[in-house]
């Protein structure tokens, strides 16, 4: 008659532990949820004078958010963006490809909420706002990936179809001038954008691929240990 020995119990416990460890590691390796949310009551293609609200969630319990750098999606010129409201003391500065809002650090653990007003939204289905979120300890969260299933997805505003008869307004004078002017020698020199510079920095986190690799090693190693225990139990009976 088959008897459950202590060695069998040990092998069973190892099998359960292996499954639990593998599951925990794989869950940890999943993509992070977007931590900059964007919304608008007038999220419709070709809509005019649209207020867009952003909620940059804090991921630090020791440092406050001090700056948010945004690269505007295609179809929205920096000259057509105005500051709405934001944290006390924060200021808005336009850039060649977007804008920056920054000021005194908000309280650690508190989200940074602000809004902008766009002259007119482009005729598109969605708009991605690549965002760099900087803290008082100089840490930077990079919400710049266009793949929603990525680790650091950019906040995306879904747009309804344009209203019947809606047309695109004439581009702002600043946009027209920059488009018609010939680039200078300095302008033709390649320059790193804030987004590409941030991508080169290491924030100390592991990618999903790295976590999956770790999970595979843990599972294989634990599986080997279970196999050895079972083999020794079989040969000793």
Residue, then its C-alpha position, 0 to 999 in steps of 0.5 A: x500500500x502506498x504511503x505518504x512519506x515525509x519526502x513526498x510531503x516535501x516534494x509537494x510543498x516544493x511544487x506548490x512553492x514553485x508555482x506560487x513564486x512563478x505566479x508572483x514574479x510574472x504578475x510583477x512583470x506586467x506593464x504599469x498603468x498610465x500614471x498621467x491621466x488626461x481628459x476633456x469635456x470637448x474631446x472631439x476632432x476639430x473642436x475649438x477652445x478645448x480645455x484639457x485636464x491632466x492628472x500626474x499621479x505621484x509615485x514618491x512618498x518622499x519627494x514632490x513633483x516640481x516639473x512636467x514636460x509635455x511633447x505635443x501630438x502632431x496637429x497641435x502647435x505650441x503657439x495654439x496652447x494656453x495655460x489653464x490652471x495648476x498647482x500654486x506658483x507653477x508657470x507655463x513655458x512654451x517650447x519648440x515641440x510642446x511646453x513645460x509647467x513647473x514650480x514649487x514642489x507639491x507635497x510628497x505623495x500628492x498628484x500634480x493637476x493642471x489644465x491647458x486650453x487648445x485653440x483647435x484639436x486636429x482631425x484625429x482619433x486620438x492624441x498622445x501627450x508624451x510626458x516627463x514628470x520630474x520630482x524634487x529629488x531629480x527623479x524623472x518618470x517617463x510616460x512616453x511610450x505610444x504602445x498602451x500595453x508598454x511599461x510607460x505609456x503616454x497619456x492618450x486622449x480619445x476623440x469623437x469624430x468631428x461634428x458635421x461641417x467642422x473645418x480646420x482653422x487657419x494655422x497661427x501666424x507663428x506656425x505659418x512663419x516657422x513652416x515657411x522660413x528656411x532652416x538655419x545652419x544651427x537648426x539643421x544640427x541634430x539636437x536631443x529632445x527632452x524625451x530622448x535625453x530622459x530615455x537615456x537615463x536609468x531610473x533603476x527599474x527593471x523592464x518587463x523583459x527582465x522580470x520575465x527572464x527572472x521568472x523563467x530562471x526561478x521556475x526552472x531552478x525550482x523545477x529542478x529542485x523538485x525533480x531531484x527531491x522526487x528522484x531521491x524519494x523514488x530511489x530510496x523506497 
